[in-house]
Amino acid sequence: MPDQGHRLHRRGVPAGGRQHRAALQGRAQRDRGALSRDQGPIPVRLPRPGARRALPGRGQRRRRRAGGVWRVRHAHPAPIRRPPGGVRLLSHQAADAAAGRRRPRRGRAAQRVRPEAPQPRHPGHPDPLSPGETVVLTDRKQRRYLISLTEGGQFSYHGGTVAHDDLLGQPEGTRVRASKGARLLALRPTAADWTLKAPRGAQVVYPKDQAMIVNLADIAPGCEVVEAGAGSGALTTALLRAVRPGGRVISFERREDFADVARRNVAARLGDVGDAWELVVDDAGDHLAERACDRVVLDLLEPWELVGAAATALRAGGVLCAYTPTVTQVTRLREALVAAGGWARAETVETLQRGWHVDGLAVRPDHRMVAHTAFLNVARRVPDADDAAGAADPPDATHGGEHAGGEPGEPAPPAEGD
């Protein structure tokens, strides 16, 4: 008999989350097992994991304990039995079969069939929120949650549950209260909200890099852009917004699963884009040279492999932009541009984004920032290799003008004594 007041006798554990505090163990209690938190309340009167008492070997008959419950192995489900006056323990498959249900198969057959979403409405649209729309919920700590509204649906998070019906028919900017009292602001998502919170397959290009790519590559309405590496469709969405009306984006993606994610994200964000977008599930290297275009955007592991194909596809004066996360990729790409010839004004830049905390007169930089994500490499296509003044220069000379007070892309002035 343990001493009165001792709550952690032998193998006892503290109460886990959402569990009542353990009672005094000065009396007989049911076994709660040796697992903490949500795993603590294992089935009553079953042997705890790691118990010293050995289970019967294979082929031996297991004995029934008091209460009519058969001892089970934790690693192997026990056969279905129903002892007289006892409890029947069922596996998931047996329980579903007994209830006349079939568990859905994994894969495409198990995907939910969602109703067709309406044409997306961008922030500031005068109509109220409607079923099928995507909204972003923001709590008091500026945490954001992207949800798709459905009739009778619910959104659950650590602050409680929010009924979709409380938002349907309400104007944008409505505040809704969760079941635990937390208040959330409902807005239609911006491009940045969608990029960071939308479903993804591959890593997305961050909003700060999307804006720089559109600016550095001078992607404007009417441009024809070839994108190699669609990924999750985040950059594709930014390109489609920039080229319309009158422009077109041809995206290449070798992986079918990533292409499916890109299709869904583009449709959810932009709706039906018609002929403005073509998605080709294949290697870009096999088809890029056949596509005459104004801009080429590369988001690949080895972009230098497509320098020759990009040179063939781009019209004179066209822009090549490559997204490269590592310095090694930058070096190999720039060397490939120099070796190929026919490229001018090559430059490599990086964007760092830092927010600021403003609270009255207390103004300071945020503790966190979006620092390095990738290097952006840009070069112009020229018809004559002899005129490629930018790409033929060494990388240190290409950007030397920035440190000497010159413009990006200008060669550095000669050092004293030269």
C-alpha positions as a Markdown table, in Angstrom:
| # | Residue | x | y | z |
|---|---|---|---|---|
| 1 | Met | 0.0 | 0.0 | 0.0 |
| 2 | Pro | 1.6 | 3.3 | -1.0 |
| 3 | Asp | 1.7 | 6.3 | 1.2 |
| 4 | Gln | -1.4 | 8.5 | 1.1 |
| 5 | Gly | -0.9 | 11.5 | -1.2 |
| 6 | His | 1.6 | 9.9 | -3.5 |
| 7 | Arg | 0.3 | 10.4 | -7.1 |
| 8 | Leu | 3.1 | 8.9 | -9.1 |
| 9 | His | 3.4 | 5.4 | -7.5 |
| 10 | Arg | 5.6 | 3.0 | -9.5 |
| 11 | Arg | 4.9 | 3.5 | -13.2 |
| 12 | Gly | 2.4 | 6.3 | -12.8 |
| 13 | Val | 2.6 | 9.4 | -15.1 |
| 14 | Pro | 1.3 | 12.9 | -14.7 |
| 15 | Ala | -2.0 | 13.7 | -16.3 |
| 16 | Gly | -1.8 | 14.6 | -20.0 |
| 17 | Gly | -3.6 | 17.3 | -21.9 |
| 18 | Arg | -7.3 | 17.5 | -21.5 |
| 19 | Gln | -7.2 | 14.8 | -18.7 |
| 20 | His | -8.4 | 15.0 | -15.2 |
| 21 | Arg | -5.7 | 15.2 | -12.5 |
| 22 | Ala | -4.8 | 11.7 | -11.2 |
| 23 | Ala | -6.5 | 10.8 | -7.9 |
| 24 | Leu | -4.7 | 9.8 | -4.8 |
| 25 | Gln | -3.3 | 6.3 | -5.3 |
| 26 | Gly | -3.9 | 5.0 | -1.8 |
| 27 | Arg | -6.6 | 2.7 | -3.0 |
| 28 | Ala | -7.0 | 0.2 | -5.8 |
| 29 | Gln | -7.4 | 1.8 | -9.3 |
| 30 | Arg | -7.8 | 0.6 | -12.8 |
| 31 | Asp | -4.7 | 0.5 | -14.8 |
| 32 | Arg | -4.1 | 3.6 | -17.0 |
| 33 | Gly | -0.9 | 2.3 | -18.5 |
| 34 | Ala | 2.5 | 3.9 | -18.8 |
| 35 | Leu | 1.7 | 6.2 | -21.7 |
| 36 | Ser | 1.4 | 10.0 | -21.3 |
| 37 | Arg | -1.0 | 12.6 | -22.7 |
| 38 | Asp | -3.7 | 11.3 | -25.1 |
| 39 | Gln | -2.3 | 7.8 | -25.1 |
| 40 | Gly | -2.8 | 7.4 | -21.3 |
| 41 | Pro | -6.3 | 6.0 | -21.1 |
| 42 | Ile | -5.7 | 2.7 | -22.9 |
| 43 | Pro | -8.5 | 0.1 | -22.8 |
| 44 | Val | -9.5 | -0.9 | -19.3 |
| 45 | Arg | -8.0 | -4.1 | -17.8 |
| 46 | Leu | -5.7 | -4.8 | -20.8 |
| 47 | Pro | -2.0 | -5.5 | -20.1 |
| 48 | Arg | 0.1 | -2.3 | -20.3 |
| 49 | Pro | 2.9 | -2.2 | -22.9 |
| 50 | Gly | 6.1 | -3.6 | -21.6 |
| 51 | Ala | 4.5 | -5.5 | -18.8 |
| 52 | Arg | 6.8 | -8.3 | -17.3 |
| 53 | Arg | 4.1 | -11.0 | -17.6 |
| 54 | Ala | 4.8 | -12.8 | -20.8 |
| 55 | Leu | 2.0 | -13.3 | -23.3 |
| 56 | Pro | 1.2 | -16.8 | -24.4 |
| 57 | Gly | 3.3 | -18.0 | -27.3 |
| 58 | Arg | 1.9 | -18.8 | -30.7 |
| 59 | Gly | -0.6 | -21.7 | -30.7 |
| 60 | Gln | -1.2 | -21.4 | -27.0 |
| 61 | Arg | -4.6 | -20.6 | -25.7 |
| 62 | Arg | -5.0 | -17.2 | -24.0 |
| 63 | Arg | -6.6 | -17.0 | -20.7 |
| 64 | Arg | -9.6 | -14.8 | -20.0 |
| 65 | Arg | -9.2 | -12.2 | -17.3 |
| 66 | Ala | -11.9 | -11.1 | -14.8 |
| 67 | Gly | -14.7 | -9.1 | -16.4 |
| 68 | Gly | -14.8 | -11.2 | -19.6 |
| 69 | Val | -12.2 | -9.3 | -21.6 |
| 70 | Trp | -9.7 | -11.3 | -23.6 |
| 71 | Arg | -6.1 | -10.3 | -23.4 |
| 72 | Val | -4.8 | -8.9 | -26.7 |
| 73 | Arg | -1.3 | -8.4 | -28.1 |
| 74 | His | -0.5 | -4.7 | -28.6 |
| 75 | Ala | 1.5 | -5.3 | -31.8 |
| 76 | His | -1.0 | -7.8 | -33.3 |
| 77 | Pro | -4.8 | -7.5 | -33.3 |
| 78 | Ala | -6.5 | -10.4 | -31.6 |
| 79 | Pro | -9.0 | -12.6 | -33.4 |
| 80 | Ile | -12.6 | -11.6 | -32.9 |
| 81 | Arg | -14.3 | -13.4 | -30.0 |
| 82 | Arg | -17.2 | -12.8 | -27.9 |
| 83 | Pro | -16.9 | -14.4 | -24.5 |
| 84 | Pro | -20.0 | -14.9 | -22.5 |
| 85 | Gly | -21.0 | -11.6 | -20.7 |
| 86 | Gly | -17.8 | -9.9 | -22.0 |
| 87 | Val | -16.8 | -7.2 | -24.4 |
| 88 | Arg | -16.1 | -7.8 | -28.0 |
| 89 | Leu | -12.9 | -6.2 | -29.3 |
| 90 | Leu | -13.0 | -5.4 | -33.0 |
| 91 | Ser | -10.4 | -4.1 | -35.4 |
| 92 | His | -11.3 | -1.2 | -37.8 |
| 93 | Gln | -11.9 | -3.6 | -40.7 |
| 94 | Ala | -14.1 | -5.9 | -38.7 |
| 95 | Ala | -16.1 | -3.1 | -37.2 |
| 96 | Asp | -16.8 | -1.6 | -40.6 |
| 97 | Ala | -17.8 | -5.0 | -42.0 |
| 98 | Ala | -20.2 | -5.6 | -39.1 |
| 99 | Ala | -21.8 | -2.2 | -39.7 |
| 100 | Gly | -22.2 | -2.9 | -43.4 |
| 101 | Arg | -19.7 | -0.2 | -44.5 |
| 102 | Arg | -16.7 | -0.3 | -46.8 |
| 103 | Arg | -13.6 | 1.8 | -46.1 |
| 104 | Pro | -12.6 | 3.9 | -49.1 |
| 105 | Arg | -9.5 | 3.0 | -50.9 |
| 106 | Arg | -6.5 | 5.3 | -50.7 |
| 107 | Gly | -5.6 | 7.3 | -53.7 |
| 108 | Arg | -7.8 | 9.0 | -56.2 |
| 109 | Ala | -10.9 | 6.9 | -55.3 |
| 110 | Ala | -10.8 | 8.3 | -51.8 |
| 111 | Gln | -10.8 | 12.0 | -52.8 |
| 112 | Arg | -13.9 | 14.0 | -51.9 |
| 113 | Val | -15.9 | 15.3 | -54.8 |
| 114 | Arg | -16.2 | 19.0 | -54.1 |
| 115 | Pro | -18.8 | 21.2 | -55.8 |
| 116 | Glu | -17.5 | 23.3 | -58.6 |
| 117 | Ala | -16.2 | 26.6 | -57.2 |
| 118 | Pro | -17.7 | 29.8 | -58.6 |
| 119 | Gln | -15.5 | 32.4 | -60.4 |
| 120 | Pro | -13.2 | 33.7 | -57.7 |
| 121 | Arg | -13.9 | 37.1 | -56.2 |
| 122 | His | -10.9 | 39.2 | -55.3 |
| 123 | Pro | -10.6 | 41.4 | -52.2 |
| 124 | Gly | -13.0 | 44.3 | -52.2 |
| 125 | His | -15.7 | 42.6 | -54.2 |
| 126 | Pro | -19.1 | 44.1 | -53.2 |
| 127 | Asp | -21.0 | 40.8 | -53.1 |
| 128 | Pro | -21.4 | 38.9 | -49.8 |
| 129 | Leu | -19.5 | 35.7 | -49.0 |
| 130 | Ser | -21.0 | 32.7 | -50.8 |
| 131 | Pro | -20.6 | 28.9 | -50.8 |
| 132 | Gly | -17.5 | 27.7 | -52.6 |
| 133 | Glu | -15.5 | 30.9 | -51.9 |
| 134 | Thr | -12.2 | 30.9 | -50.2 |
| 135 | Val | -11.6 | 33.2 | -47.3 |
| 136 | Val | -8.7 | 33.8 | -44.9 |
| 137 | Leu | -9.5 | 33.9 | -41.2 |
| 138 | Thr | -7.2 | 36.0 | -39.0 |
| 139 | Asp | -7.0 | 35.8 | -35.2 |
| 140 | Arg | -5.8 | 38.5 | -32.8 |
| 141 | Lys | -2.2 | 37.3 | -33.0 |
| 142 | Gln | -2.3 | 37.7 | -36.8 |
| 143 | Arg | -2.3 | 33.9 | -37.5 |
| 144 | Arg | -4.1 | 33.2 | -40.7 |
| 145 | Tyr | -6.2 | 30.2 | -41.8 |
| 146 | Leu | -7.4 | 29.6 | -45.4 |
| 147 | Ile | -10.7 | 27.8 | -45.7 |
| 148 | Ser | -13.3 | 27.1 | -48.4 |
| 149 | Leu | -16.9 | 27.9 | -47.4 |
| 150 | Thr | -19.6 | 25.3 | -47.6 |
| 151 | Glu | -23.1 | 25.1 | -46.4 |
| 152 | Gly | -23.2 | 23.3 | -43.0 |
| 153 | Gly | -19.4 | 23.1 | -42.9 |
| 154 | Gln | -17.2 | 23.8 | -39.9 |
| 155 | Phe | -13.7 | 25.0 | -39.3 |
| 156 | Ser | -11.9 | 23.7 | -36.2 |
| 157 | Tyr | -8.7 | 24.9 | -34.7 |
| 158 | His | -7.1 | 25.4 | -31.3 |
| 159 | Gly | -9.4 | 28.4 | -30.5 |
| 160 | Gly | -12.6 | 26.4 | -31.1 |
| 161 | Thr | -15.0 | 25.8 | -33.9 |
| 162 | Val | -16.4 | 28.2 | -36.5 |
| 163 | Ala | -19.6 | 27.4 | -38.4 |
| 164 | His | -19.4 | 28.3 | -42.1 |
| 165 | Asp | -23.1 | 29.3 | -42.0 |
| 166 | Asp | -22.0 | 32.2 | -39.7 |
| 167 | Leu | -20.0 | 33.7 | -42.6 |
| 168 | Leu | -22.2 | 32.8 | -45.6 |
| 169 | Gly | -24.2 | 35.8 | -46.8 |
| 170 | Gln | -22.1 | 38.2 | -44.7 |
| 171 | Pro | -20.0 | 41.0 | -46.2 |
| 172 | Glu | -16.3 | 40.8 | -46.4 |
| 173 | Gly | -14.6 | 42.0 | -43.2 |
| 174 | Thr | -17.1 | 40.3 | -40.9 |
| 175 | Arg | -15.9 | 39.2 | -37.5 |
| 176 | Val | -17.0 | 35.8 | -36.3 |
| 177 | Arg | -16.7 | 34.3 | -32.8 |
| 178 | Ala | -15.4 | 30.7 | -32.4 |
| 179 | Ser | -17.0 | 28.3 | -29.9 |
| 180 | Lys | -14.3 | 29.1 | -27.3 |
| 181 | Gly | -14.8 | 32.8 | -27.5 |
| 182 | Ala | -12.0 | 33.8 | -29.9 |
| 183 | Arg | -12.8 | 36.3 | -32.6 |
| 184 | Leu | -11.7 | 35.9 | -36.2 |
| 185 | Leu | -11.7 | 38.4 | -39.1 |
| 186 | Ala | -12.9 | 37.0 | -42.4 |
| 187 | Leu | -11.5 | 38.5 | -45.6 |
| 188 | Arg | -11.0 | 37.3 | -49.2 |
| 189 | Pro | -7.4 | 36.3 | -49.5 |
| 190 | Thr | -4.8 | 38.4 | -51.3 |
| 191 | Ala | -2.2 | 36.9 | -53.6 |
| 192 | Ala | 0.3 | 36.7 | -50.7 |
| 193 | Asp | -2.2 | 35.0 | -48.4 |
| 194 | Trp | -3.0 | 32.4 | -51.1 |
| 195 | Thr | 0.7 | 31.7 | -51.9 |
| 196 | Leu | 1.6 | 31.0 | -48.2 |
| 197 | Lys | -1.6 | 29.1 | -47.2 |
| 198 | Ala | -2.8 | 27.3 | -50.3 |
| 199 | Pro | -2.3 | 23.5 | -50.6 |
| 200 | Arg | 1.1 | 22.7 | -52.1 |
| 201 | Gly | 3.1 | 19.8 | -53.5 |
| 202 | Ala | 6.4 | 21.4 | -54.2 |
| 203 | Gln | 8.0 | 24.3 | -52.3 |
| 204 | Val | 6.4 | 27.6 | -53.5 |
| 205 | Val | 8.1 | 30.7 | -54.7 |
| 206 | Tyr | 7.5 | 33.3 | -52.0 |
| 207 | Pro | 5.6 | 36.5 | -52.7 |
| 208 | Lys | 8.7 | 38.7 | -52.4 |
| 209 | Asp | 10.4 | 36.7 | -55.1 |
| 210 | Gln | 7.3 | 36.6 | -57.3 |
| 211 | Ala | 7.2 | 40.4 | -57.3 |
| 212 | Met | 10.9 | 40.6 | -58.2 |
| 213 | Ile | 10.6 | 38.0 | -61.0 |
| 214 | Val | 7.7 | 39.9 | -62.6 |
| 215 | Asn | 9.6 | 43.2 | -62.3 |
| 216 | Leu | 13.1 | 42.0 | -63.4 |
| 217 | Ala | 11.8 | 39.9 | -66.3 |
| 218 | Asp | 9.4 | 42.8 | -67.3 |
| 219 | Ile | 6.4 | 40.5 | -67.6 |
| 220 | Ala | 3.5 | 42.6 | -68.8 |
| 221 | Pro | 0.2 | 42.1 | -70.5 |
| 222 | Gly | 0.6 | 40.6 | -74.0 |
| 223 | Cys | 3.8 | 38.7 | -73.2 |
| 224 | Glu | 4.2 | 35.0 | -74.0 |
| 225 | Val | 6.0 | 33.3 | -71.1 |
| 226 | Val | 7.4 | 29.8 | -70.9 |
| 227 | Glu | 7.7 | 28.5 | -67.3 |
| 228 | Ala | 9.9 | 25.4 | -66.7 |
| 229 | Gly | 8.9 | 23.9 | -63.3 |
| 230 | Ala | 5.2 | 24.7 | -62.4 |
| 231 | Gly | 5.5 | 23.2 | -58.9 |
| 232 | Ser | 2.4 | 24.1 | -56.9 |
| 233 | Gly | 1.3 | 26.9 | -59.2 |
| 234 | Ala | 2.2 | 29.8 | -57.0 |
| 235 | Leu | 4.5 | 31.5 | -59.5 |
| 236 | Thr | 2.2 | 30.4 | -62.3 |
| 237 | Thr | -0.6 | 32.4 | -60.8 |
| 238 | Ala | 1.5 | 35.5 | -60.5 |
| 239 | Leu | 2.6 | 35.1 | -64.2 |
| 240 | Leu | -1.0 | 34.7 | -65.4 |
| 241 | Arg | -2.1 | 37.8 | -63.5 |
| 242 | Ala | 0.7 | 39.7 | -65.1 |
| 243 | Val | 0.3 | 38.6 | -68.8 |
| 244 | Arg | -3.4 | 39.1 | -69.1 |
| 245 | Pro | -5.1 | 40.3 | -71.1 |
| 246 | Gly | -3.6 | 39.2 | -74.4 |
| 247 | Gly | -0.7 | 37.2 | -73.0 |
| 248 | Arg | -0.1 | 33.5 | -72.5 |
| 249 | Val | 1.8 | 31.2 | -70.1 |
| 250 | Ile | 3.1 | 27.8 | -71.1 |
| 251 | Ser | 4.1 | 25.8 | -68.0 |
| 252 | Phe | 6.1 | 22.5 | -68.0 |
| 253 | Glu | 6.0 | 20.1 | -65.1 |
| 254 | Arg | 7.5 | 16.6 | -65.2 |
| 255 | Arg | 5.7 | 15.3 | -62.2 |
| 256 | Glu | 2.0 | 14.5 | -62.6 |
| 257 | Asp | 1.2 | 14.9 | -58.8 |
| 258 | Phe | 2.7 | 18.4 | -58.8 |
| 259 | Ala | 0.8 | 19.2 | -62.0 |
| 260 | Asp | -2.5 | 18.2 | -60.4 |
| 261 | Val | -1.8 | 20.6 | -57.4 |
| 262 | Ala | -0.9 | 23.4 | -59.8 |
| 263 | Arg | -4.2 | 22.9 | -61.8 |
| 264 | Arg | -6.3 | 23.0 | -58.6 |
| 265 | Asn | -4.5 | 26.1 | -57.2 |
| 266 | Val | -4.7 | 28.1 | -60.4 |
| 267 | Ala | -8.4 | 27.2 | -60.9 |
| 268 | Ala | -9.2 | 28.1 | -57.2 |
| 269 | Arg | -7.4 | 31.4 | -57.4 |
| 270 | Leu | -8.1 | 32.6 | -61.0 |
| 271 | Gly | -11.0 | 30.4 | -62.1 |
| 272 | Asp | -11.2 | 29.6 | -65.8 |
| 273 | Val | -8.3 | 31.2 | -67.6 |
| 274 | Gly | -9.1 | 29.7 | -70.9 |
| 275 | Asp | -6.4 | 29.7 | -73.5 |
| 276 | Ala | -4.1 | 32.0 | -71.4 |
| 277 | Trp | -2.5 | 28.9 | -69.8 |
| 278 | Glu | -1.2 | 25.6 | -71.1 |
| 279 | Leu | 0.2 | 23.0 | -68.7 |
| 280 | Val | 2.4 | 20.4 | -70.3 |
| 281 | Val | 3.3 | 17.3 | -68.1 |
| 282 | Asp | 6.7 | 16.6 | -69.6 |
| 283 | Asp | 10.4 | 17.6 | -69.4 |
| 284 | Ala | 10.8 | 21.2 | -70.5 |
| 285 | Gly | 14.1 | 20.3 | -72.2 |
| 286 | Asp | 12.4 | 18.3 | -74.8 |
| 287 | His | 10.0 | 21.1 | -76.0 |
| 288 | Leu | 11.4 | 24.4 | -74.9 |
| 289 | Ala | 13.4 | 25.0 | -78.1 |
| 290 | Glu | 10.2 | 24.6 | -80.1 |
| 291 | Arg | 8.3 | 27.4 | -78.3 |
| 292 | Ala | 9.0 | 30.9 | -79.6 |
| 293 | Cys | 8.4 | 33.3 | -76.7 |
| 294 | Asp | 9.3 | 36.6 | -75.1 |
| 295 | Arg | 10.3 | 35.4 | -71.6 |
| 296 | Val | 11.6 | 32.2 | -70.1 |
| 297 | Val | 11.3 | 31.5 | -66.3 |
| 298 | Leu | 13.3 | 28.6 | -64.9 |
| 299 | Asp | 12.6 | 27.0 | -61.5 |
| 300 | Leu | 14.6 | 23.8 | -61.9 |
| 301 | Leu | 17.4 | 21.9 | -60.1 |
| 302 | Glu | 19.8 | 22.3 | -63.1 |
| 303 | Pro | 18.7 | 25.5 | -65.0 |
| 304 | Trp | 22.1 | 25.6 | -66.9 |
| 305 | Glu | 21.0 | 22.5 | -68.8 |
| 306 | Leu | 18.3 | 24.7 | -70.6 |
| 307 | Val | 20.4 | 27.7 | -71.5 |
| 308 | Gly | 20.8 | 26.5 | -75.1 |
| 309 | Ala | 17.1 | 25.7 | -75.5 |
| 310 | Ala | 16.1 | 29.1 | -73.9 |
| 311 | Ala | 18.4 | 30.9 | -76.4 |
| 312 | Thr | 16.6 | 29.2 | -79.3 |
| 313 | Ala | 13.1 | 29.9 | -77.9 |
| 314 | Leu | 13.6 | 33.5 | -76.9 |
| 315 | Arg | 13.2 | 36.3 | -79.4 |
| 316 | Ala | 15.9 | 39.0 | -79.7 |
| 317 | Gly | 15.8 | 41.2 | -76.6 |
| 318 | Gly | 13.9 | 38.6 | -74.6 |
| 319 | Val | 14.6 | 37.9 | -70.9 |
| 320 | Leu | 15.7 | 34.8 | -69.1 |
| 321 | Cys | 15.0 | 34.6 | -65.4 |
| 322 | Ala | 16.2 | 31.6 | -63.3 |
| 323 | Tyr | 15.2 | 30.9 | -59.7 |
| 324 | Thr | 18.2 | 29.3 | -57.9 |
| 325 | Pro | 18.3 | 28.6 | -54.1 |
| 326 | Thr | 22.0 | 27.9 | -53.8 |
| 327 | Val | 25.3 | 29.6 | -54.7 |
| 328 | Thr | 26.5 | 26.6 | -56.6 |
| 329 | Gln | 23.6 | 26.8 | -58.9 |
| 330 | Val | 24.3 | 30.5 | -59.5 |
| 331 | Thr | 27.9 | 29.8 | -60.4 |
| 332 | Arg | 27.1 | 27.0 | -62.9 |
| 333 | Leu | 24.3 | 29.0 | -64.5 |
| 334 | Arg | 26.5 | 32.1 | -65.0 |
| 335 | Glu | 29.3 | 30.0 | -66.4 |
| 336 | Ala | 26.8 | 28.4 | -68.9 |
| 337 | Leu | 25.6 | 31.8 | -70.0 |
| 338 | Val | 29.2 | 32.9 | -70.7 |
| 339 | Ala | 30.1 | 29.7 | -72.5 |
| 340 | Ala | 27.0 | 29.8 | -74.7 |
| 341 | Gly | 27.3 | 33.4 | -75.8 |
| 342 | Gly | 24.4 | 35.4 | -77.1 |
| 343 | Trp | 23.5 | 36.8 | -73.6 |
| 344 | Ala | 23.9 | 40.3 | -72.3 |
| 345 | Arg | 23.3 | 42.3 | -69.0 |
| 346 | Ala | 23.4 | 39.2 | -66.8 |
| 347 | Glu | 22.8 | 39.9 | -63.1 |
| 348 | Thr | 22.1 | 38.1 | -59.9 |
| 349 | Val | 20.1 | 39.6 | -57.1 |
| 350 | Glu | 18.6 | 38.5 | -53.8 |
| 351 | Thr | 15.6 | 39.9 | -51.9 |
| 352 | Leu | 15.3 | 40.1 | -48.1 |
| 353 | Gln | 12.0 | 41.1 | -46.5 |
| 354 | Arg | 11.9 | 42.5 | -42.9 |
| 355 | Gly | 8.7 | 43.6 | -41.2 |
| 356 | Trp | 8.5 | 46.2 | -38.5 |
| 357 | His | 6.6 | 46.2 | -35.2 |
| 358 | Val | 4.7 | 49.5 | -34.6 |
| 359 | Asp | 2.9 | 50.1 | -31.3 |
| 360 | Gly | 2.5 | 53.8 | -30.8 |
| 361 | Leu | 6.0 | 55.2 | -30.2 |
| 362 | Ala | 7.5 | 51.8 | -29.8 |
| 363 | Val | 8.8 | 51.1 | -33.3 |
| 364 | Arg | 11.4 | 48.4 | -33.9 |
| 365 | Pro | 12.2 | 45.7 | -36.5 |
| 366 | Asp | 10.3 | 42.4 | -36.1 |
| 367 | His | 12.2 | 39.6 | -34.5 |
| 368 | Arg | 11.6 | 37.4 | -37.6 |
| 369 | Met | 12.2 | 38.1 | -41.2 |
| 370 | Val | 11.9 | 36.4 | -44.6 |
| 371 | Ala | 15.6 | 36.3 | -45.4 |
| 372 | His | 17.2 | 34.1 | -48.1 |
| 373 | Thr | 15.0 | 32.0 | -50.2 |
| 374 | Ala | 16.7 | 32.1 | -53.6 |
| 375 | Phe | 18.9 | 34.0 | -56.0 |
| 376 | Leu | 17.2 | 35.6 | -59.0 |
| 377 | Asn | 19.3 | 35.4 | -62.2 |
| 378 | Val | 18.4 | 37.6 | -65.2 |
| 379 | Ala | 19.9 | 37.9 | -68.6 |
| 380 | Arg | 18.9 | 39.4 | -72.0 |
| 381 | Arg | 19.0 | 37.5 | -75.2 |
| 382 | Val | 21.0 | 39.2 | -78.0 |
| 383 | Pro | 21.4 | 37.9 | -81.6 |
| 384 | Asp | 25.2 | 38.5 | -81.8 |
| 385 | Ala | 27.5 | 36.8 | -79.3 |
| 386 | Asp | 30.1 | 39.5 | -79.7 |
| 387 | Asp | 27.7 | 42.1 | -78.2 |
| 388 | Ala | 27.2 | 40.1 | -75.0 |
| 389 | Ala | 29.0 | 42.6 | -72.8 |
| 390 | Gly | 27.3 | 41.7 | -69.6 |
| 391 | Ala | 27.4 | 37.9 | -69.6 |
| 392 | Ala | 30.9 | 37.6 | -70.9 |
| 393 | Asp | 32.3 | 39.6 | -68.0 |
| 394 | Pro | 33.4 | 37.8 | -64.8 |
| 395 | Pro | 30.8 | 37.9 | -62.0 |
| 396 | Asp | 32.9 | 40.2 | -59.8 |
| 397 | Ala | 33.2 | 42.8 | -62.6 |
| 398 | Thr | 29.5 | 42.5 | -63.5 |
| 399 | His | 28.4 | 43.7 | -60.0 |
| 400 | Gly | 31.4 | 45.8 | -59.1 |
| 401 | Gly | 29.6 | 49.0 | -60.1 |
| 402 | Glu | 27.1 | 48.5 | -57.2 |
| 403 | His | 29.9 | 48.7 | -54.6 |
| 404 | Ala | 31.5 | 51.6 | -56.4 |
| 405 | Gly | 28.4 | 53.7 | -56.6 |
| 406 | Gly | 27.5 | 52.7 | -60.2 |
| 407 | Glu | 24.4 | 51.0 | -61.5 |
| 408 | Pro | 23.8 | 47.2 | -61.3 |
| 409 | Gly | 25.2 | 45.4 | -64.3 |
| 410 | Glu | 27.9 | 48.1 | -65.0 |
| 411 | Pro | 31.5 | 46.9 | -64.9 |
| 412 | Ala | 33.6 | 48.1 | -62.0 |
| 413 | Pro | 36.0 | 51.0 | -62.6 |
| 414 | Pro | 39.6 | 50.1 | -62.9 |
| 415 | Ala | 41.6 | 50.0 | -59.6 |
| 416 | Glu | 44.3 | 52.6 | -58.9 |
| 417 | Gly | 47.6 | 51.8 | -60.5 |
| 418 | Asp | 46.0 | 49.9 | -63.5 |
